[in-house]
Amino acid sequence: MSAVEKLLLLDGIAGIPLGREVCETLVDLGVPCIHFDCLRGRHRAFHGLRSAWSKLIKGSRGGQAFHCSPRLVEEDLQSLIREERPTHILVVGFIYKFFDPARLRVLADQAGAHLVLYDTDSCNLYARKREFIYFIEKELPAYHRILSCSAVAVRLFRETRGLDAHIVPFGAQPLGVARQGVSIDVLFVGSADLRRILLLEGIRDRLTVRGNRWRRNHALISEALRARIEDRPVWGEELHRLLTQSRIVLNITRSDFYGAETGINLRIFEAVAAGCFLLTEHTDEICALFRPGEEIATYRSSRELAEKVEYFLGHEEERQAIARRGHQRFLADHTWKVRLARQMLPLMEQ
């Protein structure tokens, strides 16, 4: 591959700020970057009707495979590539819901641009087998190179499909938010999941929970835990304020991630970026990035989680010292600027 002289970023997960942060950091590093929000792209005429009709036809023929009809206008993408003339195109998340991956590869080749995926979401497809197979068979082969936040996904892509895949963990932007009055014992931010519910029940008296899909799972949640939950997602400044008001920031990976022994999610980096004390699950992947017991704390079971919550709430100096060392490690190794300069850009240029 050649040097990254200009990059077009196609953001398939623009509902969160990750893609925009990557784009802003590239500009700071001197790489011109154009951010395209796939969630706001122009839809094809009658897309919903066409998609429903196609699924109906395939179903009537006994087809069991996953079907996806790209929703955005390909000519808009073609014009964007022609006008901007990027040397590299980076897809963040996925593209199959918006444009045909094979057609994107054709457009990239015609423009002489290298096509790279930053896989942030394939772990979310583990429970949806047909869609996951579609993603592996239809989207992944379109790329010259694949970067993934998950070491488990990288091994899968390499060993089962022979793809050029590399691990690039998430990062975060350094936060300039000063620590405010600490009023939250344990903060958990994330969507509802059965495993999360079961773990949170064991520490519910010390909890503050934010995220979506909790109300629809009320039948599985005790009244005491429900009282600790506000069912809505939080991002940006509100998330940062909550982080800085918390003694412990808790990370619990979703069931599918946990089952695959992966789960270095964005929340980990957001927490240490804010100088917070992070308590997260013990995995080989997290140990490759931080030193448990020195820069973060980890747990292996619901019992150990409850014990460590109780212990660290009662040992403020030790908790704060671990948080400081975690923040120092973040600044040295895990900001987006460091991640892009040391890993992502070199991998796109090799």
SERO-4910 file (N, C-alpha, C, O; in steps of 0.05 Angstrom, whole numbers):
BEGIN
 pado doro    nc1    nc2    nc3   cac1   cac2   cac3    cc1    cc2    cc3    oc1    oc2    oc3
  Met    A     17    -24      0      0      0      0     18     25      0     41     24      6
  Ser    A      5     47     -6     20     73     -8     13     90     16     -4     83     32
  Ala    A     27    113     18     23    132     40     -6    142     39    -17    146     18
  Val    A    -17    147     63    -44    158     65    -42    188     60    -35    203     79
  Glu    A    -49    196     36    -48    225     29    -75    238     34    -76    262     40
  Lys    A    -96    223     30   -123    234     34   -141    211     39   -141    191     25
  Leu    A   -158    213     60   -175    190     68   -204    198     68   -212    219     77
  Leu    A   -220    180     57   -249    182     58   -259    162     79   -254    138     76
  Leu    A   -272    171    100   -282    154    121   -312    150    118   -327    169    120
  Leu    A   -320    125    113   -348    118    110   -357    107    137   -350     85    144
  Asp    A   -373    122    152   -380    116    179   -406    101    181   -428    113    178
  Gly    A   -405     75    186   -429     58    188   -441     57    215   -462     46    219
  Ile    A   -427     69    235   -437     69    263   -437     98    273   -429    103    296
  Ala    A   -446    116    257   -445    145    264   -463    153    287   -463    176    295
  Gly    A   -479    134    297   -494    140    321   -477    144    346   -486    155    366
  Ile    A   -452    135    344   -433    140    366   -410    156    354   -407    157    330
  Pro    A   -394    170    371   -374    189    360   -348    177    350   -331    192    342
  Leu    A   -345    151    351   -319    139    344   -308    148    317   -285    157    315
  Gly    A   -324    146    296   -315    153    269   -307    182    267   -287    188    254
  Arg    A   -323    199    279   -316    228    278   -290    234    293   -274    250    285
  Glu    A   -286    220    316   -261    224    331   -237    214    315   -216    227    315
  Val    A   -240    192    301   -218    182    284   -212    203    262   -189    209    257
  Cys    A   -233    213    250   -229    233    228   -216    258    239   -197    268    226
  Glu    A   -225    268    261   -213    292    273   -184    288    280   -167    305    276
  Thr    A   -177    264    290   -150    258    297   -132    256    273   -109    265    273
  Leu    A   -142    244    251   -127    243    227   -120    271    217    -97    276    208
  Val    A   -139    289    218   -134    317    210   -113    329    227    -95    343    218
  Asp    A   -114    324    253    -94    334    272    -66    324    265    -46    337    270
  Leu    A    -65    299    255    -39    287    247    -30    295    219    -10    286    210
  Gly    A    -45    313    206    -38    323    180    -48    307    157    -39    311    134
  Val    A    -67    289    161    -79    273    140   -106    284    133   -124    282    150
  Pro    A   -111    296    110   -138    305    102   -157    282    103   -152    260     93
  Cys    A   -180    286    116   -200    265    120   -228    276    116   -235    297    127
  Ile    A   -244    262    100   -272    270     95   -289    249    109   -286    225    105
  His    A   -307    258    126   -325    241    141   -352    239    128   -365    260    123
  Phe    A   -361    215    121   -387    211    109   -404    195    128   -398    172    134
  Asp    A   -426    206    137   -444    194    156   -464    177    141   -483    187    128
  Cys    A   -461    151    141   -479    133    126   -507    134    137   -526    128    122
  Leu    A   -511    141    162   -538    142    173   -554    166    161   -578    166    164
  Arg    A   -540    185    149   -553    208    138   -552    210    108   -560    230     96
  Gly    A   -543    188     95   -541    188     66   -569    187     53   -588    179     66
  Arg    A   -570    194     28   -595    194     13   -603    166      6   -588    150     -5
  His    A   -628    159     14   -638    132      9   -647    128    -20   -655    147    -33
  Arg    A   -644    103    -29   -654     96    -55   -685     98    -55   -698     93    -35
  Ala    A   -696    106    -78   -725    108    -80   -738     81    -75   -730     61    -86
  Phe    A   -759     82    -59   -775     57    -52   -757     35    -41   -763     11    -45
  His    A   -736     43    -26   -718     22    -15   -733      2      3   -729    -22      0
  Gly    A   -750     12     21   -764     -5     39   -782    -25     24   -782    -49     31
  Leu    A   -796    -16      4   -813    -33    -11   -797    -54    -27   -805    -77    -28
  Arg    A   -776    -45    -39   -759    -63    -55   -747    -85    -37   -746   -108    -44
  Ser    A   -737    -76    -13   -725    -95      5   -745   -116     15   -739   -140     16
  Ala    A   -769   -107     21   -790   -125     31   -798   -145      9   -802   -169     14
  Trp    A   -800   -135    -16   -808   -152    -39   -786   -173    -44   -792   -196    -49
  Ser    A   -761   -165    -43   -739   -183    -47   -739   -205    -26   -734   -229    -33
  Lys    A   -743   -198     -1   -743   -218     20   -767   -237     17   -764   -261     22
  Leu    A   -790   -226      8   -813   -243      3   -808   -263    -19   -815   -287    -16
  Ile    A   -796   -255    -41   -790   -273    -63   -770   -294    -54   -775   -318    -60
  Lys    A   -749   -286    -40   -729   -306    -31   -742   -326    -12   -736   -350    -12
  Gly    A   -759   -316      6   -772   -333     25   -791   -353     12   -792   -376     21
  Ser    A   -805   -344     -9   -823   -362    -23   -808   -384    -38   -820   -405    -44
  Arg    A   -782   -380    -43   -766   -400    -57   -751   -418    -37   -735   -435    -45
  Gly    A   -758   -414    -12   -745   -431      9   -718   -422     17   -703   -437     31
  Gly    A   -710   -398     10   -684   -388     17   -681   -382     47   -699   -369     58
  Gln    A   -660   -391     59   -655   -387     88   -633   -368     93   -628   -360    116
  Ala    A   -618   -360     73   -595   -343     76   -604   -314     83   -626   -306     76
  Phe    A   -587   -300     97   -593   -272    104   -593   -255     78   -577   -259     60
  His    A   -612   -237     77   -613   -219     54   -612   -190     63   -624   -182     83
  Cys    A   -597   -174     49   -595   -145     55   -594   -129     30   -578   -134     12
  Ser    A   -612   -110     28   -614    -92      5   -602    -65     13   -614    -51     30
  Pro    A   -579    -57      2   -566    -32     10   -585     -9      6   -599     -7    -14
  Arg    A   -586      9     26   -606     30     26   -598     56     14   -616     72      8
  Leu    A   -573     61      9   -564     87     -1   -559     88    -31   -555     67    -43
  Val    A   -559    112    -42   -556    115    -71   -527    113    -79   -510    128    -70
  Glu    A   -521     93    -95   -493     88   -102   -481    111   -118   -457    116   -115
  Glu    A   -497    124   -134   -486    146   -150   -474    168   -132   -455    182   -140
  Asp    A   -486    172   -108   -476    192    -90   -448    185    -80   -430    202    -78
  Leu    A   -444    159    -75   -418    150    -66   -398    152    -89   -375    160    -85
  Gln    A   -406    145   -113   -389    147   -136   -380    176   -141   -357    181   -147
  Ser    A   -398    195   -138   -392    223   -142   -373    233   -120   -354    248   -126
  Leu    A   -377    224    -96   -360    232    -73   -331    222    -78   -312    237    -74
  Ile    A   -328    197    -86   -301    187    -91   -288    201   -114   -264    207   -114
  Arg    A   -304    206   -135   -293    220   -158   -284    248   -152   -263    258   -161
  Glu    A   -299    262   -135   -293    290   -129   -270    293   -109   -253    310   -111
  Glu    A   -270    275    -89   -249    277    -68   -223    264    -75   -202    272    -65
  Arg    A   -224    243    -91   -200    228   -100   -183    220    -77   -159    227    -76
  Pro    A   -194    204    -58   -178    195    -36   -158    174    -44   -162    159    -63
  Thr    A   -136    173    -29   -117    151    -33   -125    126    -18   -118    103    -25
  His    A   -141    130      3   -151    108     20   -180    113     28   -188    136     32
  Ile    A   -195     91     29   -223     92     39   -224     74     63   -218     51     62
  Leu    A   -232     86     86   -235     71    111   -264     68    118   -278     88    123
  Val    A   -274     44    119   -301     38    129   -299     33    159   -284     16    168
  Val    A   -315     47    174   -316     42    203   -342     27    210   -364     37    205
  Gly    A   -339      4    221   -362    -13    228   -369    -33    207   -361    -56    209
  Phe    A   -384    -25    187   -393    -42    165   -404    -24    143   -410     -1    148
  Ile    A   -409    -36    119   -420    -21     97   -443    -34     84   -458    -22     69
  Tyr    A   -448    -60     90   -467    -76     74   -496    -66     76   -512    -71     58
  Lys    A   -502    -52     98   -529    -41    101   -534    -16     84   -556     -8     80
  Phe    A   -512     -4     75   -514     21     61   -506     20     31   -520     31     15
  Phe    A   -485      5     25   -476      2     -2   -467    -27     -6   -460    -41     13
  Asp    A   -468    -37    -31   -459    -63    -37   -429    -64    -34   -415    -49    -48
  Pro    A   -417    -81    -17   -388    -81    -13   -373    -87    -38   -352    -75    -43
  Ala    A   -383   -105    -55   -369   -111    -80   -368    -87    -98   -348    -82   -111
  Arg    A   -389    -71    -99   -390    -47   -116   -371    -26   -104   -358    -11   -119
  Leu    A   -370    -24    -77   -351     -6    -65   -323    -13    -73   -307      5    -78
  Arg    A   -316    -38    -73   -289    -46    -81   -283    -38   -110   -261    -29   -117
  Val    A   -303    -42   -128   -299    -34   -156   -294     -4   -157   -276      5   -172
  Leu    A   -310     12   -143   -306     41   -143   -279     49   -132   -266     67   -142
  Ala    A   -270     35   -111   -244     41    -99   -222     34   -119   -203     50   -122
  Asp    A   -224     11   -132   -204      3   -152   -203     23   -175   -181     30   -185
  Gln    A   -226     32   -184   -226     51   -206   -213     77   -199   -201     90   -216
  Ala    A   -215     85   -173   -203    109   -164   -174    106   -155   -160    125   -148
  Gly    A   -164     81   -155   -137     75   -146   -134     79   -116   -113     85   -106
  Ala    A   -156     75   -101   -156     78    -72   -155     51    -58   -167     32    -67
  His    A   -140     50    -36   -139     26    -20   -163     25     -1   -170     45     11
  Leu    A   -176      2      0   -201     -1     16   -195    -16     41   -186    -39     40
  Val    A   -201     -4     64   -194    -16     90   -219    -15    108   -235      4    107
  Leu    A   -223    -36    124   -245    -37    143   -234    -35    171   -214    -48    178
  Tyr    A   -246    -18    188   -242    -19    217   -266    -33    229   -287    -21    233
  Asp    A   -262    -59    235   -284    -76    245   -288    -69    275   -272    -76    291
  Thr    A   -311    -57    281   -318    -50    308   -342    -66    319   -347    -66    343
  Asp    A   -356    -80    301   -382    -90    308   -387   -119    302   -409   -129    307
  Ser    A   -368   -134    290   -374   -161    282   -381   -179    306   -397   -198    303
  Cys    A   -370   -173    330   -377   -188    354   -407   -186    360   -419   -204    372
  Asn    A   -419   -164    353   -448   -160    357   -465   -178    340   -489   -181    344
  Leu    A   -453   -191    320   -467   -208    301   -466   -238    309   -479   -254    296
  Tyr    A   -451   -244    330   -447   -273    337   -473   -287    341   -476   -310    333
  Ala    A   -493   -274    353   -518   -287    359   -536   -288    334   -556   -303    334
  Arg    A   -530   -273    314   -546   -272    289   -530   -287    267   -518   -274    250
  Lys    A   -530   -313    268   -511   -329    252   -513   -323    223   -493   -320    209
  Arg    A   -538   -322    212   -541   -318    183   -529   -291    175   -516   -289    154
  Glu    A   -534   -270    191   -524   -244    184   -493   -244    187   -479   -231    171
  Phe    A   -483   -257    207   -454   -259    211   -440   -272    188   -419   -263    178
  Ile    A   -452   -294    178   -441   -308    155   -442   -290    130   -423   -290    115
  Tyr    A   -464   -276    127   -466   -257    105   -444   -236    106   -431   -231     86
  Phe    A   -439   -225    130   -418   -205    134   -390   -217    126   -374   -204    113
  Ile    A   -385   -241    135   -359   -254    130   -356   -260    100   -335   -256     89
  Glu    A   -377   -270     88   -375   -279     60   -378   -257     39   -365   -258     18
  Lys    A   -395   -237     45   -401   -216     26   -386   -190     30   -379   -177     10
  Glu    A   -381   -183     55   -367   -158     60   -337   -160     63   -322   -146     49
  Leu    A   -328   -178     80   -299   -178     86   -281   -182     62   -260   -169     61
  Pro    A   -288   -199     42   -270   -203     20   -267   -178      2   -248   -177    -14
  Ala    A   -284   -158      6   -282   -134    -10   -258   -116     -3   -250    -99    -18
  Tyr    A   -246   -121     21   -226   -102     31   -197   -112     24   -191   -135     23
  His    A   -180    -92     19   -151    -98     17   -140   -107     44   -122   -124     45
  Arg    A   -150    -94     65   -140   -101     92   -162    -96    112   -179    -78    109
  Ile    A   -162   -112    133   -182   -110    155   -167   -104    181   -148   -118    188
  Leu    A   -176    -84    195   -167    -78    222   -190    -83    240   -213    -76    234
  Ser    A   -186    -96    263   -207   -103    281   -200    -96    310   -177    -98    318
  Cys    A   -221    -88    325   -217    -83    354   -214   -108    370   -207   -107    394
  Ser    A   -219   -131    358   -220   -157    373   -198   -176    363   -197   -182    339
  Ala    A   -181   -186    381   -161   -205    374   -174   -232    365   -164   -246    348
  Val    A   -197   -238    378   -211   -263    371   -222   -261    342   -220   -280    327
  Ala    A   -233   -238    335   -243   -234    308   -220   -236    288   -223   -248    266
  Val    A   -197   -225    294   -174   -226    276   -166   -255    271   -161   -262    248
  Arg    A   -164   -271    292   -157   -299    288   -178   -313    270   -171   -329    253
  Leu    A   -204   -307    275   -225   -320    259   -222   -312    230   -223   -330    213
  Phe    A   -218   -287    224   -217   -278    197   -192   -290    183   -194   -297    159
  Arg    A   -170   -291    197   -146   -302    185   -148   -332    180   -142   -342    158
  Glu    A   -156   -347    201   -154   -376    200   -177   -389    184   -173   -410    172
  Thr    A   -201   -377    184   -223   -389    169   -226   -379    141   -236   -393    123
  Arg    A   -218   -354    136   -222   -341    110   -196   -333     96   -197   -325     73
  Gly    A   -173   -335    110   -148   -328     98   -146   -298     92   -133   -290     72
  Leu    A   -158   -282    108   -159   -253    103   -136   -238    116   -125   -248    136
  Asp    A   -129   -216    105   -107   -199    116   -119   -182    138   -129   -160    133
  Ala    A   -118   -192    163   -131   -179    185   -111   -173    207    -92   -189    212
  His    A   -115   -151    222    -96   -142    242   -111   -130    265   -132   -117    262
  Ile    A   -101   -133    290   -113   -122    313   -106    -92    317    -83    -85    317
  Val    A   -126    -76    320   -123    -48    327   -144    -41    348   -167    -37    341
  Pro    A   -137    -41    374   -157    -35    394   -169     -7    391   -158     10    377
  Phe    A   -190     -2    405   -202     24    406   -183     44    420   -163     36    431
  Gly    A   -190     69    418   -176     90    433   -198    109    443   -221    103    443
  Ala    A   -189    132    452   -207    153    461   -193    180    460   -168    181    458
  Gln    A   -208    201    460   -196    228    462   -190    235    491   -207    228    509
  Pro    A   -168    248    497   -163    257    524   -185    276    533   -194    293    517
  Leu    A   -194    273    557   -216    289    567   -206    311    585   -190    307    603
  Gly    A   -215    336    579   -207    358    595   -226    365    617   -224    386    629
  Val    A   -245    347    623   -265    352    643   -253    348    671   -244    326    677
  Ala    A   -253    368    687   -243    366    714   -261    348    731   -286    348    727
  Arg    A   -250    333    750   -266    315    766   -284    332    784   -275    351    797
  Gln    A   -310    325    784   -330    340    800   -335    326    826   -322    306    833
  Gly    A   -355    336    841   -362    323    866   -370    294    861   -389    289    845
  Val    A   -357    276    874   -363    247    869   -388    240    884   -389    241    909
  Ser    A   -408    232    869   -434    225    881   -444    198    874   -465    189    884
  Ile    A   -430    184    856   -439    157    846   -419    136    856   -395    139    851
  Asp    A   -428    116    869   -410     94    878   -400     78    854   -376     76    849
  Val    A   -419     66    840   -412     48    817   -430     56    794   -454     56    795
  Leu    A   -417     63    771   -431     71    747   -428     49    726   -406     40    720
  Phe    A   -451     41    715   -451     23    692   -467     37    670   -490     45    673
  Val    A   -455     39    646   -468     51    623   -467     30    601   -446     22    592
  Gly    A   -491     22    592   -492      2    570   -520     -8    567   -538     -3    584
  Ser    A   -525    -23    545   -552    -33    540   -557    -58    556   -538    -71    566
  Ala    A   -583    -65    559   -590    -89    575   -582   -114    561   -583   -117    537
  Asp    A   -575   -134    577   -566   -160    568   -569   -178    592   -564   -170    615
  Leu    A   -577   -203    588   -583   -221    610   -559   -224    629   -562   -223    653
  Arg    A   -536   -228    618   -512   -231    635   -507   -206    651   -500   -207    675
  Arg    A   -510   -183    639   -507   -158    653   -527   -155    676   -520   -147    698
  Ile    A   -552   -162    671   -572   -161    692   -564   -178    715   -566   -170    738
  Leu    A   -556   -203    710   -549   -221    732   -526   -211    748   -526   -214    773
  Leu    A   -506   -200    735   -483   -190    750   -490   -165    766   -481   -161    789
  Leu    A   -506   -148    754   -513   -123    768   -531   -127    792   -531   -112    811
  Glu    A   -547   -148    791   -565   -154    814   -548   -158    840   -558   -151    862
  Gly    A   -524   -168    837   -508   -174    860   -496   -149    873   -486   -151    896
  Ile    A   -496   -126    860   -485   -101    871   -505    -78    868   -497    -55    868
  Arg    A   -531    -85    866   -551    -65    859   -553    -42    879   -561    -20    871
  Asp    A   -546    -46    904   -549    -25    924   -530     -2    920   -533     19    932
  Arg    A   -509     -6    904   -488     14    901   -488     26    873   -471     42    865
  Leu    A   -508     19    856   -507     23    828   -521     49    818   -540     59    830
  Thr    A   -511     59    796   -525     78    778   -522     67    750   -500     62    741
  Val    A   -545     63    736   -544     50    710   -557     69    689   -578     81    694
  Arg    A   -543     72    666   -554     86    643   -551     69    618   -532     53    616
  Gly    A   -570     71    600   -568     56    575   -596     49    565   -616     56    578
  Asn    A   -597     36    542   -623     30    530   -630      0    533   -614    -16    541
  Arg    A   -655     -6    526   -666    -33    526   -670    -45    554   -674    -69    557
  Trp    A   -669    -29    574   -674    -39    601   -704    -43    607   -712    -63    619
  Arg    A   -720    -24    598   -749    -26    604   -761    -51    592   -778    -64    604
  Arg    A   -752    -58    568   -764    -82    555   -756   -108    569   -767   -129    564
  Asn    A   -736   -106    587   -727   -129    602   -736   -129    632   -725   -143    648
  His    A   -756   -112    638   -765   -108    666   -773   -134    679   -770   -138    703
  Ala    A   -784   -153    663   -793   -178    675   -770   -194    687   -774   -212    703
  Leu    A   -745   -188    678   -722   -203    687   -707   -188    709   -687   -197    719
  Ile    A   -716   -164    717   -702   -146    734   -717   -141    760   -741   -137    760
  Ser    A   -703   -143    783   -716   -138    808   -725   -109    811   -714    -91    797
  Glu    A   -744   -104    828   -753    -76    832   -730    -59    843   -728    -35    836
  Ala    A   -714    -70    860   -691    -55    872   -672    -46    850   -662    -24    851
  Leu    A   -666    -64    831   -648    -56    809   -661    -36    790   -649    -18    780
  Arg    A   -687    -41    784   -702    -22    767   -699      7    777   -697     25    761
  Ala    A   -700     10    803   -699     37    815   -672     50    810   -670     75    813
  Arg    A   -652     35    802   -625     46    797   -620     52    768   -599     62    761
  Ile    A   -640     46    751   -636     48    722   -651     71    710   -674     77    717
  Glu    A   -637     86    692   -650    105    675   -647     96    646   -625     95    636
  Asp    A   -669     88    634   -669     75    608   -665     94    585   -685    102    572
  Arg    A   -641    102    580   -635    119    557   -604    119    553   -589    118    573
  Pro    A   -596    120    528   -567    121    523   -555    149    530   -569    169    528
  Val    A   -530    149    537   -516    174    542   -489    174    527   -475    154    527
  Trp    A   -483    197    516   -457    201    501   -447    229    507   -461    245    520
  Gly    A   -424    235    497   -413    262    497   -409    273    525   -400    260    543
  Glu    A   -417    299    527   -411    313    552   -426    301    576   -416    300    598
  Glu    A   -451    291    571   -465    279    594   -451    254    604   -449    250    628
  Leu    A   -442    237    585   -427    214    593   -402    221    609   -395    209    629
  His    A   -388    241    599   -363    250    612   -369    260    641   -353    254    659
  Arg    A   -391    274    644   -398    284    671   -403    260    690   -394    260    713
  Leu    A   -418    241    680   -424    217    696   -399    202    704   -396    194    727
  Leu    A   -381    199    685   -356    186    691   -340    199    713   -330    186    731
  Thr    A   -338    226    711   -322    240    730   -335    242    758   -322    250    777
  Gln    A   -361    236    759   -375    236    785   -375    209    799   -388    205    819
  Ser    A   -361    189    787   -363    162    796   -337    152    810   -315    157    800
  Arg    A   -341    137    832   -318    125    845   -308    101    830   -284     97    827
  Ile    A   -326     85    819   -319     61    804   -335     62    778   -360     66    778
  Val    A   -322     58    755   -335     54    729   -333     25    723   -311     14    720
  Leu    A   -356     12    720   -358    -17    716   -362    -23    686   -379    -11    673
  Asn    A   -347    -42    676   -351    -52    649   -359    -81    650   -345    -98    663
  Ile    A   -381    -88    637   -390   -116    634   -395   -120    604   -412   -107    592
  Thr    A   -380   -139    592   -385   -144    563   -411   -159    559   -421   -173    577
  Arg    A   -421   -156    535   -446   -170    528   -441   -200    527   -418   -209    524
  Ser    A   -462   -216    529   -460   -245    531   -445   -256    507   -428   -274    511
  Asp    A   -450   -247    483   -437   -257    459   -407   -252    460   -391   -270    453
  Phe    A   -399   -228    469   -370   -222    471   -357   -240    492   -336   -251    487
  Tyr    A   -371   -243    515   -360   -259    537   -356   -288    528   -336   -300    534
  Gly    A   -376   -298    513   -374   -326    504   -351   -331    485   -340   -353    484
  Ala    A   -343   -310    470   -321   -312    452   -294   -304    464   -274   -303    450
  Glu    A   -294   -297    490   -271   -288    505   -258   -264    492   -233   -262    490
  Thr    A   -275   -245    485   -265   -220    474   -282   -198    487   -301   -204    502
  Gly    A   -275   -173    482   -292   -152    494   -277   -127    503   -284   -116    524
  Ile    A   -257   -118    488   -243    -93    494   -260    -71    481   -254    -62    459
  Asn    A   -281    -63    495   -300    -44    482   -292    -15    487   -273     -9    501
  Leu    A   -308      3    476   -301     31    477   -303     42    505   -288     60    512
  Arg    A   -321     31    522   -324     42    549   -298     41    565   -293     58    582
  Ile    A   -282     20    561   -257     17    575   -240     42    571   -229     53    591
  Phe    A   -237     51    547   -219     73    540   -232    100    549   -218    118    557
  Glu    A   -258    102    547   -272    126    556   -268    130    586   -264    152    595
  Ala    A   -268    108    601   -265    110    630   -237    119    638   -234    138    654
  Val    A   -217    106    627   -190    114    635   -182    141    623   -166    155    634
  Ala    A   -195    149    601   -190    175    590   -199    197    609   -188    219    610
  Ala    A   -220    191    624   -231    210    643   -217    208    671   -225    222    689
  Gly    A   -197    192    673   -183    189    698   -198    173    719   -193    175    743
  Cys    A   -216    155    709   -233    140    728   -220    114    736   -202    104    723
  Phe    A   -229    103    758   -222     76    767   -239     57    751   -264     58    754
  Leu    A   -227     39    736   -241     20    719   -240     -8    731   -219    -18    738
  Leu    A   -264    -20    733   -267    -48    742   -280    -63    718   -303    -57    711
  Thr    A   -265    -81    707   -275    -95    683   -268   -125    684   -253   -133    702
  Glu    A   -279   -140    666   -274   -169    665   -245   -175    658   -232   -161    643
  His    A   -235   -197    670   -208   -206    665   -207   -222    639   -219   -244    637
  Thr    A   -192   -213    619   -188   -227    594   -159   -224    586   -146   -205    595
  Asp    A   -150   -242    569   -123   -239    558   -120   -213    543    -98   -200    544
  Glu    A   -141   -204    529   -139   -180    513   -135   -155    531   -119   -138    524
  Ile    A   -149   -154    553   -146   -130    571   -118   -130    584   -107   -109    588
  Cys    A   -108   -154    590    -81   -156    602    -59   -148    583    -37   -140    592
  Ala    A    -64   -149    557    -44   -140    538    -43   -109    536    -24    -98    524
  Leu    A    -63    -95    547    -65    -66    545    -60    -52    571    -48    -30    572
  Phe    A    -69    -64    593    -66    -52    620    -56    -73    640    -60    -97    635
  Arg    A    -44    -64    662    -35    -82    683    -57    -83    705    -60    -64    720
  Pro    A    -71   -106    706    -91   -109    727    -79   -107    755    -57   -118    760
  Gly    A    -93    -93    773    -83    -89    800    -65    -65    803    -61    -55    825
  Glu    A    -55    -54    780    -38    -30    781    -50     -7    766    -49     16    775
  Glu    A    -62    -12    742    -74      9    726   -104      7    723   -118     27    718
  Ile    A   -114    -17    727   -143    -22    727   -148    -45    747   -129    -56    758
  Ala    A   -173    -51    752   -179    -75    768   -197    -93    751   -212    -84    734
  Thr    A   -195   -119    756   -210   -139    740   -224   -158    759   -217   -161    782
  Tyr    A   -245   -172    748   -259   -193    763   -264   -216    744   -265   -213    720
  Arg    A   -268   -240    756   -273   -264    740   -300   -277    746   -307   -296    732
  Ser    A   -315   -267    765   -340   -280    773   -358   -259    786   -348   -237    793
  Ser    A   -383   -265    789   -401   -247    803   -393   -243    832   -396   -221    843
  Arg    A   -383   -264    844   -374   -262    872   -350   -244    874   -349   -226    892
  Glu    A   -331   -247    857   -307   -230    857   -314   -201    851   -303   -182    862
  Leu    A   -334   -197    833   -343   -170    827   -354   -156    852   -346   -134    858
  Ala    A   -371   -170    866   -383   -158    890   -361   -153    911   -362   -132    925
  Glu    A   -342   -171    914   -321   -167    934   -303   -143    927   -296   -128    944
  Lys    A   -297   -140    901   -280   -118    893   -294    -91    895   -282    -71    901
  Val    A   -320    -91    889   -335    -66    892   -334    -57    922   -328    -34    928
  Glu    A   -339    -76    939   -339    -70    968   -311    -61    977   -308    -42    992
  Tyr    A   -290    -75    968   -263    -69    976   -254    -41    967   -244    -25    983
  Phe    A   -258    -36    941   -247    -11    931   -264     14    939   -253     36    940
  Leu    A   -289     10    945   -304     32    956   -294     39    984   -297     62    993
  Gly    A   -282     20    998   -272     25   1024   -242     31   1025   -232     36   1047
  His    A   -229     32   1002   -200     38   1002   -195     60    981   -185     55    959
  Glu    A   -201     84    988   -201    107    970   -173    113    959   -170    117    935
  Glu    A   -153    113    976   -126    120    966   -116    100    946   -105    107    926
  Glu    A   -120     74    951   -112     54    933   -127     56    906   -116     53    885
  Arg    A   -153     61    909   -169     64    885   -160     88    868   -158     85    843
  Gln    A   -155    110    880   -146    134    866   -119    130    853   -113    140    832
  Ala    A   -101    116    867    -74    111    856    -76     93    831    -62     99    812
  Ile    A    -93     73    832    -97     56    808   -108     73    785   -100     70    762
  Ala    A   -127     90    791   -140    107    771   -119    125    758   -119    129    734
  Arg    A   -101    137    774    -80    155    763    -61    140    745    -55    150    723
  Arg    A    -53    116    753    -35    100    736    -49     91    710    -37     91    689
  Gly    A    -75     85    712    -90     78    688    -92    101    669    -89     97    645
  His    A    -96    125    680    -98    149    662    -71    154    650    -69    162    626
  Gln    A    -49    151    665    -22    155    653    -17    135    631     -5    143    610
  Arg    A    -25    110    635    -21     90    613    -38     98    589    -29     95    566
  Phe    A    -62    108    593    -79    116    571    -65    138    555    -64    137    531
  Leu    A    -55    159    569    -42    181    555    -18    172    539    -11    183    518
  Ala    A     -3    152    550     21    143    537     16    125    513     30    125    493
  Asp    A     -6    108    515     -9     87    495    -36     85    481    -38     72    461
  His    A    -57     98    492    -84     91    482   -101    115    473   -125    111    469
  Thr    A    -90    138    470   -106    160    457   -109    154    428    -94    138    417
  Trp    A   -129    166    415   -133    162    387   -108    171    371   -101    158    351
  Lys    A    -95    192    380    -72    202    366    -50    181    366    -37    176    345
  Val    A    -45    169    389    -25    149    391    -33    124    375    -17    112    361
  Arg    A    -58    116    378    -68     92    364    -65     95    334    -56     76    320
  Leu    A    -72    118    323    -71    122    294    -42    124    285    -35    112    264
  Ala    A    -26    139    299      2    143    291     18    118    292     35    113    275
  Arg    A     14    102    313     31     78    317     20     53    303     36     36    295
  Gln    A     -6     51    300    -17     26    290    -34     30    264    -27     18    244
  Met    A    -55     46    265    -73     46    243    -60     57    217    -62     44    196
  Leu    A    -48     80    219    -36     92    194    -13     74    183    -13     69    159
  Pro    A      5     64    200     25     45    188     13     21    175     23     12    154
  Leu    A     -8     10    187    -21    -14    175    -35     -7    149    -36    -24    131
  Met    A    -45     17    146    -58     25    121    -37     32    100    -43     31     76
  Glu    A    -13     37    108      8     45     89     26     22     81     40     25     61
  Gln    A     26      0     96     44    -22     90     38    -34     62     52    -53     54
***
